[in-house]
Every structure is written in C-alpha cells, then in structure tokens.
Amino acid sequence: MSSAQSLRAWQREAFDQYARTQPADFLTVATPGAGKTTFALTIAADLLHRRIIERVVVVAPTEHLKSQWAQAAARSGIALEPNLSGALGARFDGYCVTYAGLATNPVGHRVRIERSRTLVILDEIHHAGDALSWGDAVLEACEPAVRRLALTGTPFRSDDNPIPFVTYAPVGDGSISSVADYAYGYGSALKEGVVRPVLFMAYSGEMQWRTSAGDEVSARLGEPLTKDQTAQALRTALDPNGSWVPAVLQAAHKRLLEVRRDIHDAGGLVIASDQTSARAYAKLLKELTGSEPTLVLSDEPGSSARIAEFAAGTDPWMVAVRMVSEGVDVPRLAVGVYATTVATPLYFAQAIGRFVRARRRGETASVFLPSVPGLLKLAADLEAERDHVIGRPVHDEGDLFAAEEALIARANASEGASDELGNQYAAIGSEASFDRVLFDGDEFSPIDYEMVAGDGDELDFLGIPGLLERDQVAELLRSARARKRVEAPVRAAADVEYERRAELRRELNSLVAAWHHRTGTPHGVTHNKLRQECGGPAAAQATVPQLQSRIDKLRDWALRASG
C-alpha cells in the first residue's frame, strides 16, 4: 500500500515480516527516534484496509502520549478518540487509553475489544510490568484482541515482573529473557543516519555536604566513594543553590547558542528530579538567558499543551520532570542537561531518546551530565541492546545498578522532596569542572580537548558546529588524541598541572569548610571573597598560582582570627 512505500528501511523490513507471518502477537523493539509510531500505524492502516480488523485501541503510558497517538493516527487516515468517555462515536476507528486508565476498568475495555475485531497497540509495553495489577489488567482487557502489536524502545526492566504478551526464552543461567520479533537498535539506527549521535559532556567538581551526624564531607564528584556518598555527592551537585548547576547550565547554553547558529530552532531540555528543583532550574535559566523557559510539571493542567507549543516553537529551553522521559516527540531538542538523581538504565535510555531524533544529516546532540560512575557507564553503553531478563542471579557486586536502584527508589518515591535520603545530609556547596566527554563508546579527557580548543579552555570545545557528521566528530576528537600522543612530554606536563590543580582545589575546599565551621560563613561567600581579594575565576577554572594565593590568604585570615 502507498503508506508502506515511504517507510524507512527497517520499517519496511519489519512490515514485510509482519505481513508474511500475520501473527497474533508481535513485539517490535526499536530505538527511540526510529519511528515506531509510523510503523505501527502503517500496520493498523493495512489491517483496516483489508478488513482483518474493525477497530484500533492504543494503550500508552501517559495522557500526553494519548493525544500524540491520536494526532499521528489522523495523519494516517485513522480516527482515534484520545479522551473516551461513554460510547465510542461512529466516526472513530478506535480510541487511546493509558495503562493506568486500562487498569481502572479492565473488564469494560475487554467488552469493547470483544465486540469488534480489534488490533491493540501496546506502546512502550514495558510499562505493563510497572505493577502486577497493570500487567493483570492488560492481560484481562487485551486477551480477546485478534491482533496485538507491542512496541518499546527499552524492553529491559530492573525487576522480575513479566511483561504481558511477550515471549521469554531460557538464557542459560536459570533466567529467561524477552525475545523480540523484530529489533532495531541505536547502533544500527546511528549507522543509517536515522538518529543523531550524542556527545556526553561529563562535569565533575568539588562537593561539600553535612551528614546527619553533623560531620562535614568534602569530595570530588565521581571519585571512588561509597554508594551512599556517591548519591549524596550527586544530590549536592544538583542542588540549585550550589555553583555546579549554574556552571553546567551556562556551558549547556553556550553549546546551544553555537548549535543555533546552524539550526535556528534548536532547543534544550533540562530534566529535573522533582518539581522544586525544576522551578529553581527554570529561574536560573531565566537569569542566564534573559528569557522564560517552558516549565513542564506533570501534575499541572496544560502540561501536554506546553510541550506541544515548545515543540512547534523556537524558544531555547524547556525544564521538565519525568514528563518527557519517553515517547514525547520534540525533534528540535539538541542539547540536554541530565539533572536528575534517577540513574536506572531504563530511565536513562528513555531520557536520552528525547535527543536522538534526527531531522537532517549532520545534526549532533549534546547531553551534559554529572560525572558519576553509573551515568558514565550508561552513556558509554548507549549502543548496547538489552532485553528484559527475569530471574537473573543476584550477586553482591555483580550488578552495577542493583544497590543504586534501591537508594534511588527511595530518593524518587515521588516528584516532591526526597525526604528519607534528604534527612541524612544537607548540601553545603559545590563547584563544577569539566571532566570528560563520551562519544561513540569512547572517552576523551580535558587534556585531549586542549588540542581541540587551542587555548586550554574546555568550554571552547563546545564551539563545534551543530552540523557535523558522526564520522567528522569522531575524527576531530581522535585526531586530537593522536596529536596528544605525539606531544607526550608536553601533555605529561599538562597532566601533572591538572593533578596539582585538583590537589589544591581539594585543599582549598577543606580550608573553606573549616572556616565555615569556625565562623559560620557560608562556603560560597568565602569563595567569592577570596576571588575578590586574590583575583581570578572560580576555583574550578583557577590556575595553580591563583589557588595557592587563596589558600595562603585563608590561612592568613585564620592566623589573624587566632591572634
């Protein structure tokens, strides 16, 4: 049929496979941005045209996605009611419902599905495992459908809740793994130009916080810490009252401005942990850019309309909590700030999926994130294809995310403040420093970037234009690394200087913490006063002499106070 003739190569291949086999159940795993919606609606249109089905029911994760599905279906000539209440109107070919909505009345939806030959499209079907009641509801309501088409970009989950209508096969270690009927991963989509490559800009920095026992802790984000300390350091970095978030937002905005020189409507997205942080980040962005960012909070009316308005507009920034973690189509997003404590593989993949949707060749996405081991591992493994595994043996240290997820689950039990974790510590202060970049599964250090930037300013690296092919970006970075090896003695000296700066920053932060303990002066106030008296930039960018000067000045203050 004509609509199938304009499909991408993978969509055509999957459509042809479906057409040959005509299965009752079909699971398609395709990376975010690849075009799962178009693929599914092409199948729906074909089945309606050949009268194999009479009705289409789409089950989606969120209210916003119901509307998005209805709009996409209308463009394919299929009329879906996004807000069904009562009888379905004669002009509609079907309707959309959320998983939560289905769970409120599974028997009622089952009756509707039984009355007509129905295709059920289960969008992001991994959500059917979010709760046993949801899975039971999907089974109850959708079992009578003559066809079920399951879609997901991230079939893997962190729990053992089975996903309805998904086939599982033994793995060999006693566990079972989901089996897709058709899979199209990020790596394949990247090679074919279907999605954008992503540059991950990782930022570290010195963090200070107070424990529940009253002890003050100073540590560098990303350095070896206990799991609890890593979580506390991360939350300290993301505290809008510190210096880390403003510095990273400034770097991200600089990158966005560079991209907008080539792509005038390129947009940025900050993903926040909770509503309080989201509002604070929006305020910081307004102060930085001079314009009000779009703020999307999932429990406020009009959130879907605000996302749609931002997607169709040219405003630079949007700040959101979870609302855009998956399925939301804003193709102009080119720069992201991952400012959330949620670090599960599922959520990370869904969030990064907002930035990979390609509109033209040469577009590159940039995502700024905290330099913590879990997130860096996820960024490096973005191209890895995963399945939902049930019954995997649990080892004390074997699963990188097992212990983290228990802590994160408590920290993100709601979109409000994370009270349980929050009572264990209080953020004191933070500073940001550029750490590394991850691209195409490889990583590059700040010393590599000096070859790109030319003058040692890591932020100058962000001036890479918005339109570069994946291979061009890779070649630029790797040629810089090659030049680094050629100039090994010079680079070795730079490495020593870098380590010396890090050592002095730690010493300075310890002295500032001691001064706070002695005088009650906030850390930020002390740092600002030292900069005023000694000159130079923030500690993260200060030179060895500038840092040493501040240390000497602070020691002089301490001696005077003692005298």
C-alpha positions, 0 to 999 in steps of 0.5 A: 500500500502507498503508506508502506512505500515511504517507510524507512528501511527497517520499517519496511523490513519489519512490515514485510515480516509482519505481513508474511507471518500475520501473527497474533502477537508481535513485539517490535523493539526499536530505538527511540527516534526510529519511528515506531509510531509510523510503523505501527500505524502503517500496520493498523492502516493495512489491517483496516484496509483489508478488513482483518480488523474493525477497530484500533485501541492504543494503550500508552503510558501517559495522557500526553502520549494519548493525544500524540497517538491520536494526532499521528493516527489522523495523519494516517487516515485513522480516527482515534478518540484520545479522551473516551468517555461513554460510547465510542462515536461512529466516526472513530476507528478506535480510541487511546487509553493509558495503562493506568486508565486500562487498569481502572476498568479492565473488564469494560475495555475487554467488552469493547475489544470483544465486540469488534475485531480489534488490533491493540497497540501496546506502546512502550509495553514495558510499562505493563510490568510497572505493577502486577495489577497493570500487567493483570489488567492488560492481560484481562482487557487485551486477551480477546484482541485478534491482533496485538502489536507491542512496541518499546524502545527499552524492553529491559526492566530492573525487576522480575515482573513479566511483561504481558504478551511477550515471549521469554526464552531460557538464557542459560543461567536459570533466567529467561529473557524477552525475545523480540520479533523484530529489533532495531537498535541505536547502533544500527539506527546511528549507522543509517543516519536515522538518529543523531549521535550524542556527545556526553559532556561529563562535569565533575567538581568539588562537593561539600555536604553535612551528614546527619551526624553533623560531620562535614564531607568534602569530595570530588564528584565521581571519585571512588566513594561509597554508594551512599556518598556517591548519591549524596555527592550527586544530590549536592551537585544538583542542588540549585543553590550550589555553583555546579548547576549554574556552571553546567547550565551556562556551558549547556547554553553556550553549546546551544547558542553555537548549535543555533547558529546552524539550526535556528530552532534548536532547543534544550531540555533540562530534566529535573528530579522533582518539581522544586528543583525544576522551578529553581532550574527554570529561574536560573535559566531565566537569569542566564538567558534573559528569557522564560523557559517552558516549565513542564510539571506533570501534575499541572493542567496544560502540561501536554499543551506546553510541550506541544507549543515548545515543540512547534516553537523556537524558544531555547529551553524547556525544564521538565520532570519525568514528563518527557522521559519517553515517547514525547516527540520534540525533534528540535531538542539538541542539547540536554542537561541530565539533572536528575538523581534517577540513574536506572538504565531504563530511565536513562535510555528513555531520557536520552531518546528525547535527543536522538531524533534526527531531522537532517544529516549532520545534526549532533546532540549534546547531553551534559551530565554529572560525572558519576560512575553509573551515568558514565557507564550508561552513556558509554553503553548507549549502543548496547541492546538489552532485553528484559531478563527475569530471574537473573542471579543476584550477586553482591557486586555483580550488578552495577545498578542493583544497590543504586536502584534501591537508594534511588527508589527511595530518593524518587518515591515521588516528584516532591522532596526526597525526604528519607535520603534528604534527612541524612545530609544537607548540601553545603556547596559545590563547584563544577569542572569539566571532566570528560566527554563520551562519544561513540563508546569512547572517552576523551579527557580535558587534556585531549580537548586542549588540542581541540580548543587551542587555548586550554579552555574546555568550554571552547570545545563546545564551539563545534558546529551543530552540523557535523557528521558522526564520522567528522566528530569522531575524527576531530576528537581522535585526531586530537588524541593522536596529536596528544600522543605525539606531544607526550612530554608536553601533555605529561606536563599538562597532566601533572598541572591538572593533578596539582590543580585538583590537589589544591582545589581539594585543599582549598575546599577543606580550608573553606569548610573549616572556616565555615565551621569556625565562623559560620560563613557560608562556603560560597561567600568565602569563595567569592571573597577570596576571588575578590581579594586574590583575583581570578575565576572560580576555583574550578577554572583557577590556575595553580598560582591563583589557588595557592594565593587563596589558600595562603590568604585563608590561612592568613585570615585564620592566623589573624582570627587566632591572634 
